[in-house]
Amino acid sequence: MGKDIQETLDWARQRLEELGVFATEDGLRWAAAHGLVLSVWRNGPIEDAHASRPTSRRKALHDGTMLAHNTWLTRQAFDVLGSDDQFRLYALEDMVLDRDTVWPGCEGTLTDFGWGFLGEIKKQVNSASTCSGTSRRDCRRTTSSSSPALPGSGPAMTMTVCRNGLPAWKRRCDGCAARTRSFFASGVT
């Protein structure tokens, strides 16, 4: 592992301890689930839909709606991260992009809230979940229990190939290290 990446992991571990992530048994898994939802879903075109005025075809995407859906997705991501199924992340991708699922507590679907942004949302989710996809075998091969995944990076720290089988580990690690530095430098907790 490169010196920059190891330094980032050590620094992130210290910061995670300061934030109390390791205080509970599943704290790291919850933090990783939150990071996965941020990278795959929330910090993407759905934010553009959230910030845009409703139209005759798109319902208003209020803060409460976003909170309810993001909370529900975080729970789904938590379950994915505890699964032994190496393809479970792609089932989460399908769930995120399902246009017929009624969002919890808000009586609307992705089509209702994301009309006009659906193509960009699909590209974002597909791209980000591809970056995050990994199997547990790859995870064990490239990390140890002393080097957990980081919030904001999801399992992408352990990615050895992208969905199409192309080598991507170095590029993913460099990108995750940069995102991790900016995540903690921004003061987000």
HELIX and SHEET records of a PDB file:
HELIX    1   1 LYS A    3  LEU A   19  1                                  17    
HELIX    2   2 VAL A   21  ALA A   23  5                                   3    
HELIX    3   3 GLY A   27  VAL A   37  1                                  11    
HELIX    4   4 LEU A   38  ARG A   42  3                                   5    
HELIX    5   5 PRO A   45  ALA A   51  1                                   7    
HELIX    6   6 ASP A   63  LEU A   81  1                                  19    
HELIX    7   7 ARG A   88  LEU A   97  1                                  10    
HELIX    8   8 LEU A  110  GLY A  114  1                                   5    
HELIX    9   9 LEU A  118  SER A  132  1                                  15    
HELIX   10  10 ARG A  136  THR A  142  1                                   7    
HELIX   11  11 PRO A  155  THR A  158  5                                   4    
HELIX   12  12 TRP A  169  ALA A  185  1                                  17    
END                                                                             
